[in-house]
Amino acid sequence: MNQAQPQQTPSPVVPDLPLERFRAALRIRTDWPEGVAAGSPEAEAAEAALLEFQDLLATNYPAFHAVAERTVLGPYAVLYRWPAADGAAGSVAADPNLPVLLMAHYDVVPAENGHWTVDPFGALVKDGYVWARGAIDTKASLVCALEAAEALASSGFRPQRDLWFAFGGDEERSGMLGAREAAAWLAGRGIRFAWTLDEGSAVTDGILPGVKTPLALVGVEEKGFLDIELTVAQKPGHASRPPRVQAVAVLGRALDRLSRRPFPFSLTPATETFFKELAPFAGGIRSLAMAHPRLFAPLLFASADASPETAALLRTTVAMTQLSGSKADNVLPSEAKAVLNLRILPGWTIDGSLEFVRRAIGDPRVRVSASPSRAANEPVSASPEVARGCGAGWAALGAAIGASFPEAAILPYMVTATTDSRHFAKIGGAVYRFAPLKLDARELARVHGHDERISLENFSAGIEFYRVLITAL
């Protein structure tokens, strides 16, 4: 008697040409080396790599480039306009024919080669994955969008409204030379969008305790960013004659006070919708609390204290990231300094956050100031319609997510990081932050970490996502 053999799931089949074009994009080192100053030979080499990446797009996607208008704004930004079939797009905010904007960035964070098991820029295909820095963040989104556009353009397809693509080359360094300049260029020409899609969250699998259903978390608002310096001055001198009150001790007490007096919890409209729509997929009393987040806010807030992920959705967070003092172990420093990284909840402001920190510390000896080394960003709130998951473009996003990830529930969400889309807040219309990737906690940890990779299934799903999205406009 023949025994039945267990069925094996076949490896996903990805057409050779799209995969090879993706690997070519990953092999270009578009990272900015640590500590490199603008204008240096190292900076010029890094900018040359960004321009090389732009040129690669023109070479690899000829059908799309034959129908799209290309505008290069230097190494850090390239724009494309794919004209609508009727040759016209609206020019007022209420016009449903306003163009749509798709965004991604082609710069990547540096990779610590010694901690990777493969070459970070080798784009090795192994075990059903493509391994490379930028495989997830965000060369995958960029390439998947252009693969879909190339296939559609080759078939003679024209979008029903103008479709723009904005690709940035310095998102990992704040987007000031890329996305901000692109937004200014568009605004200066009176171009506005019905809605915008940038990176943000993804389809998460098993991230939230007790939730087994994959969740397509579409970012509809974004936390702000602020680095704060706490500085305490004192007379420098020899360590053998320390004063009774020392700068480091004063700074330490200030940090302790701040850790004991965190920012208050608060529900934004988008987070309230998120909890309500998450409730059917949670269990026990948590489901009841999520279904009525205002009524059970104290319970949600109490549970958030034990969950950094939940707390990040409900309050401005403070990460104590750097401490500095004397450069020698036998010298009293002239000042002790700490750097705090704040992610500001929508509803708060940069100035309000600075004042809260000053009051929480309550010590005039501690100077509290915004760090001059990195630009701060105000949070980006969602309109009431977008916060409820019913803004412009939501139906098209839902169709595209449903085609690629039919098992996922689609929820509006707050993105706790920052994205290039913040630079388009005034012209972007309804802004969504979502990457067509299905990721579990282990894969998410690889973003900006070691051994970043993307599965072949995700790459195929991403192309299908953008194909459906573009045809649904």
Sequence and secondary structure as in RCSB ss.txt:
>XXXX:A:sequence
MNQAQPQQTPSPVVPDLPLERFRAALRIRTDWPEGVAAGSPEAEAAEAALLEFQDLLATNYPAFHAVAERTVLGP
YAVLYRWPAADGAAGSVAADPNLPVLLMAHYDVVPAENGHWTVDPFGALVKDGYVWARGAIDTKASLVCALEAAE
ALASSGFRPQRDLWFAFGGDEERSGMLGAREAAAWLAGRGIRFAWTLDEGSAVTDGILPGVKTPLALVGVEEKGF
LDIELTVAQKPGHASRPPRVQAVAVLGRALDRLSRRPFPFSLTPATETFFKELAPFAGGIRSLAMAHPRLFAPLL
FASADASPETAALLRTTVAMTQLSGSKADNVLPSEAKAVLNLRILPGWTIDGSLEFVRRAIGDPRVRVSASPSRA
ANEPVSASPEVARGCGAGWAALGAAIGASFPEAAILPYMVTATTDSRHFAKIGGAVYRFAPLKLDARELARVHGH
DERISLENFSAGIEFYRVLITAL
>XXXX:A:secstr
               HHHHHHHHHHHHS  B  TT  TTSHHHHHHHHHHHHHHHHHHHH HHHHHHSEEEE ST
TEEEEEE  TTS    STT TT  EEEEEE  B    GGG SS TTS EEETTEEE TTTTTTHHHHHHHHHHHH
HHHHTT   SS EEEEEES GGGTSTTTHHHHHHHHHHTT   SEEEEEEEEEESS STT  S EEEEEEEE EE
EEEEEEEE   EETTS  SS HHHHHHHHHHHHHHS       HHHHHHHHHHGGGS HHHHHHHHSTTTTHHHH
HHHHTT HHHHHHHS EEEEEEEE  SSTTEE SEEEEEEEEEE TT  HHHHHHHHHHHH  TTSEEEE TTS 
 B  B   HHHHTT STTHHHHHHHHHHH TT EEEEEEESS  GGGGGTTTSSEEEEEEEEEE HHHHTTTTSS
S EEEHHHHHHHHHHHHHHHHT 
